[in-house]
Each structure stands twice: as structure tokens, then as C-alpha cells.
Amino acid sequence: MMFSAVESRRLYRQVADQMRGLIERGELAPGSRLPAERELAQKLGVSRPTVREALIVLEVEGFIDIRMGSGIYVTARKAPAADVPPEDFEGPFELLRARAVVECAIAEEAARLARPEHIEVLDDNLARMAAALEDRREALAIDREFHVIVSSIIANQTLNRFVGSIHDMRMTPYFEKLASYFENTDTWRAAMEEHRVIRDAIAAGDPAAARAAMRAHLDQSQLRLSASFGEEPSDSTTPAAWRRAGSSQ
């Protein structure tokens, strides 16, 4: 039996490379419109989240312009961006999957261990979140704090470090660009209400409910990042370069 080498690079980076190559070779000219996400995913044989992550890399790099409600367009590239994530950088959907595994278990255990003083700290966090819904940077910091507070109930510094570091990755330019399309006052309010359900389950000492509430919150977070760019095609016209790229899959 022969084994082939496993490709270690992130799939979304491979997709970004293929798209970038078409643009750099001039097969997709500046101003031309790319197929919609759904069509790109079908042609490349990958999921829509993978396409979404690849598109954000290309936008941070300056190769494309994502226009909400209009489409994804090739740009006349300016100076190379310095904000491109490193090759081994996880995409947001990979991070959410990791959080679903770890933070659901954390919430479950926190519900077993929480004392009244822990609930007071969570309540203070929720009150500050309610006052920060218009300020994305502040809301993001308070959101991170909420998850670290839940973890701190278990009093395990390794878990606290993991939760803090995984939330810190949301502060990078790559994540900032993705979030800029989908985070707003309404989504922060929804996240806060999901936090409130988690808090209530922990306060009630209900491990199963706390786990389910955390899972629901992370599922909703993924749905928020998966909302359409609003560029579903009005016709089936596909650039020739993409017909060729798609045929190799």
C-alpha cells in the first residue's frame, strides 16, 4: 500500500492560492466579477466556509473587493498588505469547532462549581455588555471576558489561557475584515442574550442546560459568520478562467 504525503497547509489557503494564481496570470482581469460563493464552492469541491475564508485572505491581500449586496470583484491591486495571516493560521470556522468542543465542556463543569460570587461577576459583565453594543471594540473585549469568566469558575489556569488565546485571535486584521461584514449592534445584542441564557443555566446549577446554551451560542456565532454576502448570481455566466479551474477538480 502506498501512502501519499498529507498536505499540511490549510485548505482555505490552498483555495486562496488557486484564486490568486488566476488573478496574477491575468485570467481574471481587474473589475471582473467572480462567481458567487455557492458556485465557487461547487467548482472547487470545497465547502462554502472554506471559500469564505479564502475570499477574506484575498481581500486582506488586496486582490479582491467584496461588495455586500453586489458581488466579489477583482481589484487593481495596490501595495501588498502586511496583515496576511501566517500559513498555519486557523480560519474562523476551525476556531469555532474547537470552541464548541472545549467551551461546551467548560460551561457544563462551571454549572457544577459556580458560587454566588461567580454569578455576580457574570451579571456585571452582562450589564457592561448591554452598554457597549454600539462599540464593536468594547463589545468584543467584554465578549472575550465573559468566556474567560465562565472558564475561571473551574479555577484551571490552562483552560483560562486557552480560552483567552483563542479569543485573542479574533483581534487580528483577518478576523476584523470578516467580522466587519457581519457584526453590528443587532448581532452583539443577540450574542449578549445568548450569554444571558448561559449565565442562567450556570446560576441554576444545571450542567446539561449550560452545555446546551453554550453550544447554541457557538452555533449561532457560526451562522452569523455564514450569512450571505448578498451576491448570489442573477445569471449563470462564469468567467472562462473559472470554467477551466473548475474542470480540474
N, C-alpha and C positions, 0 to 999 in steps of 0.2 A: 504494500500500500504506500502510495506516495503522498506526502503532505506538502502543501504549498505554504509559503510564508504568509503569516497573517498580517494584513495591512494595519499598522498601528495608528495611523493618522485618523483623526475624527472624520466620520463620514461627511459631515456638513462642510468640512474643509476641502474634501475631495470634490464635492459638488461645486463649491466656490471656485476651485481651480479650473474645472471644466468650463464654467461660465466665463471666468476671467480670460481663459485662453481664446474663446470665441471673440471676445471684445478686443483683446490685444492684437489678434490677427486681422482685425477689421471685418470679420464676418458679421458682426453686429455693429452697425455704424452709430455714432452719436445721434441721439434724437429718436432712434428706433425703439419701438415698444416691445418688451419681452412678453411671451405668453403669460397667462395668469398662473398663480401658484399651483392651482389644481392641475393644469395642463403640464407645467414643468415637472411636477411630481410624477405624473404618468410617464412622461418621456424619459425621465432619468431613472425611473424604477426605484424611487425613494419616497419616504413619507412627506406630507406637507410640512410638518415641523422641521424636518431636515432642510427642505427648500427654504423655509422661512429663516432659519439660522444662517444659511449660505447667503441669502439676499442681504441680510443685515451686515455680514462681513464685507460684502462688495460695496454696500453703501458707505460704511465707515471708511473703506479704502478709497472711495470717490469714483467708483466705476459706474454706479447706477444711482438713479434718483427715484425714490418711492413716493408717489403722489397719491395720498389717500383719496379714494373715490374715482381715480383716473387710471392709474396703472403704474407699471415699473418701466422706466426709460433708461437707456444707455446715455451716459453723460460724456461731455468732452472733459476728460479727467484733468483735474488741477494738480497741485503738488501732492505727492504721496502722503497719506495720513500716517501719523506716528502712533495711532491709537488701535492698531490692529491687534487682536488677541493673539497670544502665542499659539504655536501649532497644537499643543496638548490641552488647550483651554476648553473646558466643557461648555456645551451650549446650554441655554436656559432650560430646555426640556429634560436634558440629562440631570441637571441640578434638581429640578422638581421631582424627578423619580427618586433620586437619592433622599430628598427631604421626606417624601412620602413613606419611605422605609423607616427612617430614623425618627423623624419628629412625631409620627403617629405613636410609636412605641414610647417616646418621651412623654407625650401627653397622657397616655394610659398610666404610666408609672407616677406621673405628677399627681394624678387624681387620687392615688393611694396615699400619697405622702403630704399633701398640701395642708398647711395650717392657716389659721385666720390671718396671720400677718402676710402670708404669701398672697392671699386674695386681695388684701388691701393694696399691695404693690400693683397687682394686675388692674385693680379698679383705677388707681392713679394713672396708669399707662393709658387705659381706655379714655379717661377724661381728657388727657392731653392730646390723644389722637383725634378726638372729636373737635378740638380747637385748631387742628393743623391740617384739615382736609384740603385747604386751598394751597398749601405749601408743600410741593412734592418732596423736596429735600428733607423737610422736617418730618413729614408723614413717613418717609422711608426709614429714617432713623428711629422713629417711635415703633414702627412695624418690626424692625430688627430687634429692638429692645423687648418687645412683647415675647418674641420667640425665645430670647435668651432668658427672660424671667421664668417662662414655663420650664425651660431646661434646668435653671438654677434651683428649682424646688427639689430636684433629685440630689443636689449637692455633689455633683461629679464634674470636676474641672475639665476633664477630657470632653465630655458632652458639651459643656459650655463653649469650649474653644471650637469644637466642630460647628456648632450652630452659628456662632458669631462669624467664623471664617466663611461659611457658605453664604451667609447674608452679605458679607463684605464684597463678594464677587458681583453683587448687583450694583455696585457703585462704579464699575468700570465703564469706559466710553461705549463699549459694545452693548452692554446691557442698557445703558442710558438711551442709546439710539432705539433699541427695540421698545423700551418702556415708553418712550416719547409718543409713540403712536397709540398706546392703549391705556396708559394710566392717566386718570383725571379725577376730579372731585368725586364723581359718582363711583368709580371703581375703588377709590380709597374708602368711601363710606361703606361699600359692600364688604370690603376686607375687614373694616372695623366691626361690622355686625357679625361677621364670621368669627372674629376674635372673641366677641362677647359670648357666643354660643360655646366656644372652647372654655372660656372662663367659667361659665355657669356649670358646665359639666365637671370641671375640676373642683369648683366650690361645693358641688353636691357629692363629691367623693365617688363619682361614677366612672370607673376606668373605661368601660366599653363605650359610653357616650362621649368621653373625652377623645378617645381614639377616633371614633366616627366623625366627630366635629372637626378634628384636625385634618382628617382625610378629605372631608367635604371642602374645607378651606383650600387645601392644596389642589384639589380637582378644579375648583372654581378659578384659582390662580392660573392654571394651565389653560382653561377655557378663555380667560381674558386675554392671554398672550396669543391665542389661536384665532381670535376674531379676524374676519377677512379684512384685507387691505382695501376692499371695496373695488377691486379691479377685475372682477370676473368678466371674461371677454364678451363683447357684443357680437363678435363674428368668430369664425374658426380659422382665420388667417394666421399662419405660422411662418415666421421667417425661415428662409431656406437653411440657414445655419443650424436652426433648431431641429429641422427635419433630419438633417444629417447627424446631429448629435444624438437625437433620439433613436436613430436606427442602429446605433452601436451598442445599445443597452441590451 
